[in-house]
Amino acid sequence: MAVPKRRWSKARSRRSRSNWKVKSPGLVECPQCHELRMSHRVCKNCGYYDGREIIEQDV
């Protein structure tokens, strides 16, 4: 049966496990209403994307 030649250091173990952490979504400011929204998505507040109104908002 295969056995590792050397023990992994604590730093190496923790570095390999660090990729499993949940990352926060990339938020950007909407150019229309200046609220935070997810990148490459329609703004939920004003309904604009790429300078065009995609979703009509009731006032």
N, C-alpha and C positions, 0 to 999 in steps of 0.2 A: 504494500500500500504506500502511496506517495506521502511524503512528509516534508513540510517546508524546511529549508536549510537554516534560515534565520528568522528570528521574530521580527515582526513589523514594529517600528517605533510608535509611540503614542501620537506623535505629530503626523506621521504618515497615515495612521488609521483614521484620525480625526479629519484629515484633509480629504480622504476618500469618501467619508461619510457626509461631508459638508454639502455635497451636491444634492442631497435628498431634502434639504430645507425648502419650505414654501417661500417663493419670492413674491413680492408685491407687484401688482400689475403696473405697466408703464403708463402713467397718467400725464396728460398734456393739457395746457390751457386752451379752451375754445376761443377762437378769434372773434366770435360774434358776441357771446354772453360772458366770457372770461371765467367760466366755471371749469373745474377739472373734469376731464372725460378720458375714456380709454383711447389710445392712439388708433387711428384708422377705423373709427366707429362713428356713427351718427351721434350727435350730442343729444342726450335725453332731456335736457332742459329747454333748448331752443329748437331742436330738430334740424339743425344745419350740418352739412358735411361738404367739405371742399368748396365753400362759398355759395352753395345752393341749398335751398330749403327742400329737404327730403320728406319730412313729416310735418304736416300742418298742425300748428298749435292753436288751441282755442284760447282767446284772451278774455 
